[in-house]
Amino acid sequence: MSKIKAAVDYIGCDYYSWNIENLRIAHKHQATASASPNSTFLPGNIVLVCASQHNGVYGFLAEAEYVYPDRVAKDIWKDFHRPEHQVTKLKVLSPIKLIPEAVRGDMTRAGIMKCNRSNTVRYLRGSLAAQPVVCKEPPTIVDIKPQAKTPVVTYSKDTKPEPIFGFVYILKHVTHGYKIGITADIKRRFSQLEVGTKAECVGIWSSEDYKAIEKHLHSVFFKERCPQSEWFDITSKQLYVAINLLDKYATCITCTPIENKATSVAPRATKSKDNSMLLPLLLTACIFFGGIAIANDPQIRPYSEYEQVN
């Protein structure tokens, strides 16, 4: 008898609320963490992992394999609300799909209600169309009761899923503006871009979702983007917005402090020169130096001589 048939009566559900990114991480690393401190899944249990987004509920189908003996939630999800909870290794059985409301019914704090889970499993397997489902149970909050601890399954450490991190960086060029780019090898990339000589580093951030973050920033500043490049002609205010977004969704490695406003230099107030005394001074100087020149010129006779001639 297979593990699936032995545990066919229980279908578990882990609900990541409105954090769709944590759902993607769970699917990528084939792992899940429950609201309960200890895993509530036995090996072979069918598990629905889902999360909400503005346009519906998304989820995927998986089978529980074992509980990690040396990993907790914070090792995989950097913002999981219960970082020390156990992590269950999953065998993923379907891609992430949009689950119609007619199939999964009303959502509770514990996720999909028990009466709708079998229909949701069939839908994710592809054997059920999105038809209305009548649920006899009232939409109440479902409390998950902790079960007995599952036996620890040994495995090779080489098979542990390791998070893949990358870097988002912002560079400033004298003439090109700002560059928003990504790389998995920051040292090699900065060497290629000649950072320190032709450009200076504004900041570096690390994240598993570095590609999605860069794509989002490029869409935010698409009007300021230089054609066919990653360079943007953005203002100081827009740079501050980009840094705030990066601080929110990634881990800051280094960043130059930026003020929350465009710097502007007020024109200096120049005092108008008072020229009212300039003309009398010039006239006095002309009379003084003119008199000296006349007195010293031998060709010019004194006025007393003119009197004698006349």
Stockholm file with secondary structure:
# STOCKHOLM 1.0

chainA/1-310         MSKIKAAVDYIGCDYYSWNIENLRIAHKHQATASASPNSTFLPGNIVLVCASQHNGVYGFLAEAEYVYPDRVAKDIWKDFHRPEHQVTKLKVLSPIKLIPEAVRGDMTRAGIMKCNRSNTVRYLRGSLAAQPVVCKEPPTIVDIKPQAKTPVVTYSKDTKPEPIFGFVYILKHVTHGYKIGITADIKRRFSQLEVGTKAECVGIWSSEDYKAIEKHLHSVFFKERCPQSEWFDITSKQLYVAINLLDKYATCITCTPIENKATSVAPRATKSKDNSMLLPLLLTACIFFGGIAIANDPQIRPYSEYEQVN
#=GR chainA/1-310 SS CCHHHHTTTCEEEEECTTCHHHHHHHHHHTEEECSSSSCCCCTTCEEEEEEEETTEEEEEEEEEEEEEEEEEGGGTCTTCSSTTSEEEEEEECSCCEEECHHHHCSEETTEECHHHHHHHHHHHHTCSCSCCCCCCSCCCCCCCCCCCCCCCCCCCGGGSCCCCCEEEEEEEETTTEEEEEEESCHHHHHHHTTBTTTEEEEEEEEETTHHHHHHHHHHHTGGGBCTTSSEECCCHHHHHHHHHHHHHHSEEEEECCCCSSCCCCCCCCCCCCCCTTHHHHHHHHHHHHHHHHHHHCTTSCCHHHHHHHC
#=GC SS_cons         CCHHHHTTTCEEEEECTTCHHHHHHHHHHTEEECSSSSCCCCTTCEEEEEEEETTEEEEEEEEEEEEEEEEEGGGTCTTCSSTTSEEEEEEECSCCEEECHHHHCSEETTEECHHHHHHHHHHHHTCSCSCCCCCCSCCCCCCCCCCCCCCCCCCCGGGSCCCCCEEEEEEEETTTEEEEEEESCHHHHHHHTTBTTTEEEEEEEEETTHHHHHHHHHHHTGGGBCTTSSEECCCHHHHHHHHHHHHHHSEEEEECCCCSSCCCCCCCCCCCCCCTTHHHHHHHHHHHHHHHHHHHCTTSCCHHHHHHHC
//
